[in-house]
Amino acid sequence: MGVLVLIVLSVIACALPGAVKGDLAEISYTITADNKVYATTNPVLAKENGITTFVENSTGFILGDVFFVSRYEPYPMEDYVLGMHEGEEKSIQVVPTVLPATKRVEREKWVGRLLSSPLHTTMAREEFDSLFGKTIVNNEVQNLNFRPWVFSVVSMNNTAVKLTAKVKANEEYDFPDTPWKFKVTDTVGGAITLKQEPALGQKFQTYLGLTEILAVNDDQFLVRRTPLAGMFVDGPDGKYVVTEVTPKDIGIRSARTYLEETPHTLTVKLLKLTSSVRSQDK
């Protein structure tokens, strides 16, 4: 994340070079915004501010390695600690400069009715035994890879187990979290071809809110999503929050934390420095 860094407190001048890449730095830190503590290594401050997930007293890392200060965002901690001396403390004002990603998602979408699943599968004997035990009734197993049909054990040795799905054309199956049935159309080419059987007007919940089937033809069906403004959804590259719902599309923006959008203060203290723990060429 790009940040504008302003050193608020002056630091004690010292003739020695201070912390360099390859040194092991042991630090404590506190992150505050609007007079509230959001992250800290101080157990007293953590208790006073209701912070239950924290590293007590100190955190150590080697300068030159990636270091994440907290669950809120990755700080370029190395940039702040380089040159510091034991006992030195800095307070840095961090002003976020990267705008949150925004996207538009069409409310209506055509979905293909045909899906495919492997007819045969092979798994390690150790994994198979841990799932089903070593005694298989009628040489059959169920609940494999979240598939609703029965698998038959074709062959087994000390290292691997080969299985085949026992399905026939026109059989129908229910899949978890899907409100319609799936019909087997064929089992050629080592694959099970399934056809989804949704009903016109059917409504169900998805990650984009209440969804309704508007049309069904032989190859596809049309769905329309109606999320609520403010709800969180899974976007193409992470969590998003719905900002707007129009008759045509849905506006979403990346669901960033409070600190990713708010100026805040990072106070760092270098408690202990061990030189040359790792050689750094970069």
C-alpha positions as CSV (number, residue, x, y, z in Angstrom):
1,M,0.0,0.0,0.0
2,G,1.3,3.4,-0.8
3,V,1.7,5.7,2.2
4,L,2.8,9.2,2.9
5,V,5.1,9.0,5.9
6,L,5.7,12.0,8.2
7,I,8.0,11.4,11.2
8,V,6.3,13.2,14.0
9,L,8.8,12.8,16.7
10,S,12.5,13.7,16.3
11,V,14.9,10.9,16.9
12,I,18.1,10.9,18.9
13,A,21.1,11.5,16.6
14,C,23.7,8.8,16.8
15,A,27.1,8.3,15.1
16,L,26.5,4.6,14.7
17,P,24.7,3.4,11.6
18,G,21.8,1.8,13.4
19,A,19.7,-1.1,12.1
20,V,20.6,-2.5,8.7
21,K,19.2,-5.3,6.5
22,G,20.1,-8.7,7.9
23,D,19.8,-7.5,11.6
24,L,17.2,-9.1,13.9
25,A,15.0,-6.3,15.2
26,E,12.8,-6.8,18.3
27,I,10.1,-4.2,18.4
28,S,6.9,-3.1,20.1
29,Y,4.2,-1.0,18.4
30,T,0.9,0.6,18.8
31,I,-1.6,1.7,16.0
32,T,-4.0,4.5,16.9
33,A,-6.7,6.4,15.0
34,D,-9.2,9.0,16.3
35,N,-7.8,8.5,19.8
36,K,-8.6,4.7,19.8
37,V,-6.0,1.9,19.8
38,Y,-6.6,-0.6,17.0
39,A,-3.5,-2.8,17.4
40,T,-0.7,-3.0,20.0
41,T,1.9,-5.3,21.6
42,N,1.1,-3.7,25.0
43,P,-1.1,-6.0,27.0
44,V,-2.5,-3.2,29.2
45,L,-3.6,-1.2,26.2
46,A,-4.9,-4.3,24.5
47,K,-7.2,-5.0,27.5
48,E,-8.3,-1.4,27.8
49,N,-9.3,-1.4,24.1
50,G,-10.9,-4.9,23.9
51,I,-8.1,-6.3,21.7
52,T,-7.9,-10.0,22.2
53,T,-5.5,-11.0,19.3
54,F,-2.1,-9.4,19.9
55,V,1.5,-10.4,20.3
56,E,2.4,-9.5,23.9
57,N,5.3,-7.2,24.6
58,S,7.4,-7.6,21.4
59,T,7.6,-8.9,17.9
60,G,10.9,-9.9,16.2
61,F,11.7,-10.0,12.5
62,I,14.8,-9.9,10.3
63,L,15.2,-6.7,8.3
64,G,14.8,-7.5,4.7
65,D,12.1,-10.1,5.3
66,V,8.4,-9.5,4.7
67,F,6.8,-8.5,8.0
68,F,3.1,-7.9,8.6
69,V,2.5,-5.7,11.6
70,S,-1.1,-6.8,12.2
71,R,-4.2,-8.2,10.7
72,Y,-5.2,-4.8,9.4
73,E,-2.6,-4.2,6.7
74,P,1.0,-4.9,5.8
75,Y,3.2,-2.0,6.8
76,P,6.6,-1.4,5.3
77,M,8.0,-1.9,8.8
78,E,11.5,-2.3,7.5
79,D,11.5,1.2,6.1
80,Y,10.7,2.6,9.6
81,V,13.1,0.5,11.6
82,L,16.2,0.8,9.3
83,G,18.7,3.2,10.9
84,M,17.0,3.0,14.4
85,H,18.9,2.3,17.6
86,E,18.0,0.2,20.6
87,G,15.6,2.1,22.8
88,E,14.6,4.5,20.0
89,E,11.0,5.2,19.3
90,K,9.3,6.7,16.3
91,S,5.7,7.8,15.7
92,I,4.7,7.9,12.0
93,Q,1.5,9.4,10.6
94,V,0.2,7.0,7.9
95,V,-2.1,8.5,5.3
96,P,-3.6,5.9,2.9
97,T,-3.3,6.9,-0.7
98,V,-4.6,3.8,-2.6
99,L,-8.2,4.1,-3.5
100,P,-10.5,1.0,-3.0
101,A,-11.2,-1.0,-6.1
102,T,-14.7,-0.5,-7.5
103,K,-16.6,-2.7,-10.0
104,R,-19.9,-3.1,-11.7
105,V,-21.6,-6.5,-12.0
106,E,-24.5,-7.2,-14.3
107,R,-27.7,-8.2,-12.4
108,E,-28.7,-10.7,-15.0
109,K,-26.5,-13.6,-16.2
110,W,-26.9,-16.6,-18.4
111,V,-25.7,-19.9,-16.9
112,G,-25.0,-23.1,-18.8
113,R,-27.1,-26.1,-17.8
114,L,-24.5,-28.8,-18.5
115,L,-21.8,-29.7,-16.0
116,S,-19.2,-32.5,-15.9
117,S,-17.7,-34.7,-13.2
118,P,-15.1,-37.4,-13.5
119,L,-16.5,-41.0,-13.8
120,H,-13.3,-42.5,-12.4
121,T,-11.0,-41.4,-9.5
122,T,-7.9,-42.6,-7.9
123,M,-6.7,-41.8,-4.4
124,A,-3.9,-42.7,-2.1
125,R,-4.6,-45.8,0.0
126,E,-3.6,-44.0,3.2
127,E,-6.2,-41.2,2.5
128,F,-8.8,-43.8,1.5
129,D,-8.3,-45.8,4.8
130,S,-8.5,-42.6,6.9
131,L,-11.8,-41.7,5.3
132,F,-13.6,-45.1,5.1
133,G,-11.6,-47.5,7.2
134,K,-10.1,-50.8,5.8
135,T,-13.4,-52.7,5.7
136,I,-15.6,-51.7,2.8
137,V,-19.1,-53.1,2.8
138,N,-20.2,-54.4,-0.6
139,N,-17.0,-52.8,-2.1
140,E,-18.8,-49.4,-2.2
141,V,-18.3,-46.0,-0.6
142,Q,-20.3,-42.8,-0.4
143,N,-19.8,-39.2,0.3
144,L,-16.6,-39.0,-1.7
145,N,-15.4,-35.6,-2.9
146,F,-18.9,-34.2,-2.0
147,R,-20.5,-36.2,-4.8
148,P,-24.1,-37.5,-4.1
149,W,-23.6,-40.9,-5.8
150,V,-22.1,-44.2,-4.8
151,F,-18.5,-45.1,-5.8
152,S,-17.5,-48.7,-6.4
153,V,-14.0,-49.9,-5.6
154,V,-12.5,-51.2,-8.8
155,S,-9.0,-52.1,-7.6
156,M,-6.9,-51.6,-4.4
157,N,-3.3,-52.1,-3.4
158,N,-1.0,-50.9,-0.7
159,T,-0.5,-47.5,-2.3
160,A,-3.7,-46.6,-4.3
161,V,-7.4,-47.2,-4.7
162,K,-9.3,-46.8,-8.0
163,L,-13.0,-46.1,-7.9
164,T,-15.8,-45.7,-10.4
165,A,-19.0,-43.8,-9.9
166,K,-22.1,-45.9,-10.1
167,V,-24.5,-43.8,-12.2
168,K,-26.8,-44.3,-15.1
169,A,-28.4,-42.1,-17.7
170,N,-31.6,-40.2,-16.6
171,E,-30.8,-40.7,-12.9
172,E,-31.3,-37.5,-10.8
173,Y,-29.2,-36.3,-7.9
174,D,-29.3,-33.5,-5.3
175,F,-26.2,-31.4,-4.6
176,P,-25.7,-29.5,-1.4
177,D,-26.7,-25.8,-1.5
178,T,-28.4,-26.2,-4.9
179,P,-32.2,-25.9,-4.9
180,W,-32.8,-28.1,-8.0
181,K,-31.9,-31.5,-9.2
182,F,-29.1,-32.7,-11.6
183,K,-29.9,-35.3,-14.2
184,V,-27.3,-37.6,-15.7
185,T,-27.3,-37.4,-19.5
186,D,-24.4,-39.7,-20.3
187,T,-21.2,-41.2,-19.0
188,V,-18.9,-41.3,-22.1
189,G,-15.3,-40.3,-22.3
190,G,-14.6,-41.0,-18.6
191,A,-16.9,-38.2,-17.5
192,I,-20.4,-37.9,-16.1
193,T,-22.4,-35.2,-17.9
194,L,-25.1,-33.6,-15.7
195,K,-27.9,-31.3,-16.7
196,Q,-29.2,-28.8,-14.2
197,E,-33.0,-28.8,-13.9
198,P,-34.0,-25.4,-12.5
199,A,-37.6,-24.2,-12.5
200,L,-38.8,-20.9,-14.0
201,G,-39.5,-18.4,-11.3
202,Q,-37.5,-20.3,-8.7
203,K,-35.8,-18.1,-6.1
204,F,-32.8,-18.9,-4.0
205,Q,-29.9,-17.3,-2.1
206,T,-26.4,-16.8,-3.5
207,Y,-23.4,-14.8,-2.5
208,L,-24.9,-12.0,-4.5
209,G,-28.2,-12.0,-2.6
210,L,-31.7,-13.3,-3.5
211,T,-31.5,-14.8,-7.0
212,E,-34.4,-15.5,-9.3
213,I,-34.6,-17.7,-12.5
214,L,-36.1,-15.6,-15.3
215,A,-35.8,-17.9,-18.2
216,V,-34.9,-21.5,-19.0
217,N,-34.0,-23.0,-22.4
218,D,-32.4,-26.3,-23.4
219,D,-28.8,-25.1,-22.9
220,Q,-28.9,-22.2,-20.4
221,F,-31.0,-20.4,-17.8
222,L,-31.1,-16.7,-17.0
223,V,-30.7,-15.5,-13.4
224,R,-31.2,-12.1,-11.8
225,R,-29.4,-11.2,-8.6
226,T,-30.8,-8.8,-6.0
227,P,-28.3,-8.1,-3.2
228,L,-28.9,-5.6,-0.5
229,A,-26.8,-2.5,-0.3
230,G,-24.1,-2.9,2.4
231,M,-23.9,-6.6,2.3
232,F,-20.5,-8.3,1.8
233,V,-19.9,-10.5,-1.3
234,D,-17.1,-12.6,-2.8
235,G,-15.6,-10.6,-5.6
236,P,-13.2,-11.7,-8.4
237,D,-10.2,-10.9,-6.2
238,G,-11.4,-10.8,-2.6
239,K,-14.2,-9.5,-0.4
240,Y,-16.4,-6.7,-1.6
241,V,-19.3,-4.7,-0.2
242,V,-22.4,-3.8,-2.3
243,T,-22.7,0.0,-2.7
244,E,-25.5,0.2,-5.2
245,V,-28.2,-1.9,-6.9
246,T,-29.7,-0.6,-10.1
247,P,-32.2,-2.3,-12.6
248,K,-29.2,-3.0,-14.8
249,D,-26.2,-3.7,-12.6
250,I,-24.7,-3.9,-9.1
251,G,-22.0,-1.6,-7.8
252,I,-19.4,-3.2,-5.5
253,R,-16.2,-1.8,-3.9
254,S,-13.4,-3.7,-2.1
255,A,-14.2,-4.3,1.5
256,R,-11.3,-2.6,3.2
257,T,-10.7,-2.2,6.9
258,Y,-11.1,1.1,8.7
259,L,-7.4,1.6,9.0
260,E,-6.9,1.1,5.2
261,E,-9.0,4.2,4.6
262,T,-8.3,6.4,7.7
263,P,-5.2,8.4,8.6
264,H,-3.6,6.8,11.7
265,T,-0.5,6.8,13.8
266,L,2.0,3.9,14.0
267,T,4.3,4.2,17.0
268,V,7.3,1.8,16.9
269,K,10.0,1.2,19.5
270,L,13.2,-0.8,18.8
271,L,13.7,-2.8,22.0
272,K,16.6,-5.0,20.9
273,L,18.9,-5.3,17.9
274,T,21.0,-8.3,17.0
275,S,23.5,-7.6,14.2
276,S,24.1,-9.7,11.1
277,V,21.7,-12.5,11.7
278,R,21.3,-13.0,7.9
279,S,23.3,-11.6,5.0
280,Q,21.2,-9.4,2.8
281,D,22.4,-8.4,-0.7
282,K,19.3,-6.5,-1.7
